[in-house]
Amino acid sequence: SEKSVLKNPDYNIWGASMVQTDDGICHLFYTRWPFNSGFQGWLKNSDIVYATSNSPAGPYEMQKIVLTGFGKGHWNEEAAHNPHINKFGDKYYLYFISHRKEDLGLSDWMNHIFTQRIGVAVADYPTGPWKVLPEPLIDYQEGKPAHGYMVNPSVCETPNGDYLMMFKARKPGAEKSGKFDPIHCLATSPTPTGPFTIAKETLLTEATAEDPFLWYQNGKYYSV
């Protein structure tokens, strides 16, 4: 129905992730960036926005911007994108991506693309305040397949109490080859905030997936 469509005439809206609290309130985190920045404006102009509803199907009412770029000197210098919200224990974890501005000797677009990393913000309740960890959760690890960038995070708790992350990266040398060539990787951590160790084997190598959602149910792991 129309009430289930979240839209704004001035913004592109993308990548929603929702968590419902015990009081029935649905807390939605999504990305938006101005229409006048073009569709590719997501890379440099995205903010993560918070909205609420009394029903998973909406309508959702925007409350506030919760994450944006932190500026020069921070790993999350410019923009915030790919929100993924989860509750583990008694805290809420908002995984997201951002990047720093650095000249890697590539085009302006690729300079921004290849500095993208995954981070997390932590809060006691979805309304915040959100505390962003000062460093990315994952970076290059010797002998591991993830290169180029690390984006599209999804995290679930495993039966043994560890945390499993699925994310997108590229093959070694992708920044020089000019090929899109994405892969999907897995990483594990003893806590929701890391340190995450990347698995040696890739998960998907033959097809591009976008914004996967990972969960554990009835003895199996699933991803949409």
Phi, psi and omega per residue, in radians:
S1 nan 2.935 -3.109
E2 -1.055 -0.605 -3.105
K3 -1.198 -0.294 -3.141
S4 -1.569 0.067 3.112
V5 -1.831 2.021 3.080
L6 -1.576 2.069 -3.075
K7 -2.587 2.809 3.107
N8 -2.621 2.220 -3.056
P9 -1.118 -0.279 -3.076
D10 -1.783 -0.087 -3.015
Y11 -2.376 2.551 2.797
N12 -1.315 2.436 -3.134
I13 -2.181 2.362 -2.905
W14 -2.695 2.669 2.837
G15 1.095 0.953 -3.091
A16 -1.409 2.565 3.074
S17 -2.480 2.315 -2.983
M18 -2.216 2.558 2.980
V19 -2.334 2.456 -3.136
Q20 -1.896 2.254 3.123
T21 -1.549 2.954 -3.036
D22 -1.078 -0.389 3.117
D23 -1.433 0.060 3.102
G24 1.573 -0.151 3.137
I25 -1.233 2.352 3.088
C26 -1.733 2.187 -3.058
H27 -1.936 1.950 -3.041
L28 -1.863 2.302 3.063
F29 -2.056 2.226 -3.081
Y30 -2.515 2.919 3.134
T31 -1.797 2.485 2.989
R32 -2.454 2.639 3.012
W33 -2.620 2.638 -2.977
P34 -1.108 2.430 3.056
F35 -0.974 -0.647 -3.054
N36 -1.262 -0.069 3.050
S37 -1.616 -0.031 -3.114
G38 1.432 2.894 -3.097
F39 -1.115 -0.638 3.133
Q40 -1.305 0.013 3.058
G41 -1.116 -0.183 3.134
W42 -1.000 -0.590 -3.020
L43 -1.180 -0.683 -3.023
K44 -1.899 -0.260 -2.956
N45 -2.173 0.182 -3.089
S46 -1.349 2.460 2.912
D47 -2.119 2.687 3.006
I48 -1.743 2.216 -2.974
V49 -2.047 2.606 -3.085
Y50 -1.975 2.290 3.108
A51 -2.382 2.772 -3.127
T52 -2.296 2.749 3.083
S53 -2.695 2.758 3.043
N54 -1.513 -0.043 -3.113
S55 -2.494 2.486 3.071
P56 -0.989 -0.478 -3.103
A57 -1.511 -0.003 3.125
G58 1.550 -3.051 0.102
P59 -1.336 2.628 3.109
Y60 -1.754 2.446 3.118
E61 -1.997 2.156 3.126
M62 -1.073 2.391 3.120
Q63 -1.885 -0.880 -3.071
K64 -2.995 2.860 2.939
I65 -1.401 2.282 -3.112
V66 -1.887 -0.482 3.122
L67 -2.460 2.440 3.030
T68 -2.601 -3.106 3.107
G69 -1.122 2.501 -3.102
F70 -1.595 -0.191 3.104
G71 1.677 3.107 -3.048
K72 -0.949 2.422 3.124
G73 1.660 -0.120 3.134
H74 -1.957 2.617 3.087
W75 -1.105 -0.565 3.118
N76 -1.728 1.023 -3.051
E77 -1.136 -0.747 -2.961
E78 -2.321 2.121 3.026
A79 1.267 2.918 3.027
A80 -2.551 2.337 -2.962
H81 -2.605 3.034 3.082
N82 0.937 0.909 -3.141
P83 -1.172 2.457 3.058
H84 -2.503 1.942 -3.027
I85 -1.774 2.428 3.092
N86 -2.577 2.655 2.960
K87 -1.918 2.146 3.048
F88 -2.185 2.140 -3.067
G89 1.155 -2.252 -3.106
D90 -1.879 0.309 3.138
K91 -2.246 2.816 3.121
Y92 -1.897 2.443 -3.077
Y93 -2.170 2.091 -3.139
L94 -1.892 1.763 3.098
Y95 -1.433 2.534 -3.092
F96 -2.808 3.030 3.059
I97 -2.131 2.710 3.030
S98 -2.714 -3.031 -3.141
H99 -2.721 2.895 3.020
R100 -1.906 2.790 3.095
K101 -1.633 1.981 -3.099
E102 -2.552 2.445 3.113
D103 -1.493 1.874 3.123
L104 -1.683 0.133 -3.092
G105 1.422 0.264 3.140
L106 -1.909 -3.019 3.033
S107 -1.172 2.851 3.130
D108 -0.991 -0.750 3.139
W109 -1.068 -0.845 -3.095
M110 -1.226 -0.543 3.041
N111 -1.005 -0.712 3.124
H112 -1.288 -0.734 -3.107
I113 -1.038 -0.822 -2.987
F114 -1.434 0.014 3.002
T115 -1.839 0.170 3.108
Q116 -1.233 2.379 3.120
R117 -2.445 2.907 -3.129
I118 -1.758 2.308 3.061
G119 -2.275 -3.088 3.129
V120 -2.556 2.531 2.994
A121 -2.014 2.548 -3.042
V122 -2.169 2.436 3.118
A123 -2.571 2.800 3.076
D124 -1.415 -0.341 -3.108
Y125 -2.711 2.641 -3.064
P126 -1.007 -0.400 3.105
T127 -1.261 -0.223 -3.120
G128 1.603 -2.960 0.103
P129 -1.252 2.641 -3.115
W130 -1.765 2.268 3.081
K131 -1.857 2.036 -3.125
V132 -1.517 2.250 3.079
L133 -1.091 2.494 -2.999
P134 -1.287 -0.177 -3.134
E135 -2.304 2.708 3.045
P136 -1.081 2.747 3.136
L137 -1.345 -0.471 -3.094
I138 -2.439 2.485 2.938
D139 -2.427 -3.050 -3.129
Y140 -0.983 2.466 3.080
Q141 -2.284 2.255 -3.050
E142 -0.937 2.251 3.096
G143 1.389 0.063 -3.130
K144 -1.788 2.701 -2.969
P145 -1.377 -0.224 -3.014
A146 -1.419 2.070 3.122
H147 -2.399 3.029 2.992
G148 1.412 -1.103 3.047
Y149 -2.790 3.016 3.055
M150 -2.420 2.003 -2.993
V151 -2.494 -3.123 3.042
N152 0.972 0.928 -3.086
P153 -1.320 2.498 2.937
S154 -2.477 2.326 -3.001
V155 -2.257 2.428 3.023
C156 -2.405 2.772 3.085
E157 -1.520 2.425 3.135
T158 -1.611 2.868 -3.136
P159 -1.046 -0.464 -3.131
N160 -1.583 0.121 3.058
G161 1.579 0.026 3.017
D162 -1.464 -3.137 -3.117
Y163 -2.233 2.307 -3.082
L164 -1.958 2.255 3.117
M165 -2.036 2.347 2.950
M166 -1.861 2.359 -3.129
F167 -2.661 2.891 -3.130
K168 -1.815 2.466 3.081
A169 -2.530 -2.857 3.054
R170 -2.297 2.907 3.129
K171 -1.302 2.742 3.084
P172 -0.951 2.379 3.120
G173 1.455 0.063 -3.080
A174 -1.062 -0.591 -3.104
E175 -1.186 -0.338 3.135
K176 -1.731 -0.470 -3.045
S177 -1.308 -0.480 -3.077
G178 1.421 -0.059 3.124
K179 -1.533 2.610 3.108
F180 -1.153 -0.990 2.889
D181 0.804 0.889 -3.121
P182 -1.374 2.740 3.004
I183 -2.338 2.871 3.005
H184 -2.063 2.431 -3.059
C185 -2.187 2.872 3.025
L186 -2.067 2.619 3.053
A187 -2.518 2.624 -3.135
T188 -2.184 2.683 -3.126
S189 -2.611 2.609 3.054
P190 -1.327 -0.247 3.139
T191 -2.371 2.820 3.105
P192 -1.144 -0.307 -3.079
T193 -1.877 0.258 3.075
G194 1.625 -3.125 0.106
P195 -1.355 2.414 3.115
F196 -1.616 2.295 3.099
T197 -1.854 2.151 -3.086
I198 -1.327 2.359 3.092
A199 -1.209 2.621 -3.119
K200 -1.261 -0.500 -3.110
E201 -1.693 2.418 3.075
T202 -1.361 2.763 -3.112
L203 -1.639 -0.873 3.105
L204 -2.265 2.286 3.127
T205 -2.268 -0.230 -2.996
E206 -1.860 -0.036 -3.103
A207 -2.634 2.720 3.127
T208 -1.637 2.205 3.001
A209 -1.921 2.754 -3.093
E210 -2.332 2.227 3.064
D211 0.874 1.014 3.141
P212 -1.165 2.699 3.016
F213 -2.108 2.178 -3.028
L214 -1.961 2.377 3.048
W215 -2.668 2.881 3.120
Y216 -2.016 2.314 -3.086
Q217 -2.719 2.257 3.050
N218 0.894 0.786 3.029
G219 1.450 0.092 -3.141
K220 -2.364 2.718 3.012
Y221 -1.712 2.430 3.141
Y222 -2.235 2.636 3.019
S223 -2.481 2.312 3.055
V224 -1.791 nan nan
